[in-house]
Amino acid sequence: MNRSIEQQASRWVLATVTATRSDGTVDIDTPRGPVTYVRRLKSYTSPVVGDVVKVDINSAGNWVVVGALA
């Protein structure tokens, strides 16, 4: 694979919510360690500590919580 394409690729991970806020962000624990103030999608309306969530990460290092797993 071309290295420049690989570096620009987005990826996703599973994480656990460790804190919720009313500003649309949550803290999560990932396999890479904790991440704070991660923005969540509007469709993930009721985050709860302990939720297992899908998180997308882009090549610039931005994180977004897509939603909880059923």
C-alpha positions in Angstrom: 0.0 0.0 0.0 1.2 3.5 -0.8 2.4 5.0 2.5 0.8 8.5 1.8 -2.6 6.9 1.3 -2.2 4.8 4.5 -1.3 7.9 6.6 -4.5 9.7 5.4 -6.8 6.8 6.1 -9.4 7.1 8.8 -9.9 4.3 11.2 -12.2 3.3 14.0 -11.9 1.7 17.4 -14.2 0.5 20.2 -14.0 2.4 23.5 -15.8 2.7 26.8 -17.4 5.9 28.0 -15.9 7.1 31.3 -17.6 10.5 31.7 -20.4 12.5 30.0 -21.0 16.2 29.7 -23.9 18.4 28.7 -21.8 20.1 26.0 -22.0 17.2 23.6 -18.7 15.6 24.6 -17.7 12.4 26.5 -14.5 11.0 27.9 -13.5 7.5 26.7 -11.1 4.8 27.5 -9.5 3.2 24.3 -6.9 0.5 23.7 -4.5 3.5 23.2 -5.4 5.0 26.5 -7.9 7.6 27.8 -9.2 10.5 25.6 -11.1 13.5 27.0 -13.7 15.8 25.5 -14.5 13.7 22.5 -17.4 15.1 20.4 -20.4 12.8 19.9 -22.9 12.6 17.0 -26.3 14.2 17.6 -27.9 10.7 17.1 -26.1 9.4 20.2 -28.5 11.3 22.5 -28.1 9.6 25.8 -24.5 8.6 26.6 -24.0 6.7 29.8 -20.8 5.9 31.6 -19.9 2.3 30.8 -21.4 2.4 27.2 -19.2 0.6 24.6 -19.0 2.9 21.7 -17.7 3.1 18.1 -15.2 5.9 17.7 -13.9 7.2 14.4 -10.5 8.8 14.1 -9.3 10.8 11.1 -5.8 11.3 9.9 -5.5 14.7 11.6 -6.1 13.0 14.9 -9.7 14.1 15.5 -12.0 11.8 17.4 -15.8 11.4 17.2 -18.1 9.0 19.0 -20.5 7.6 16.5 -22.7 5.8 19.0 -23.2 2.9 21.5 -23.2 -0.7 20.5 -26.4 -2.7 21.2 
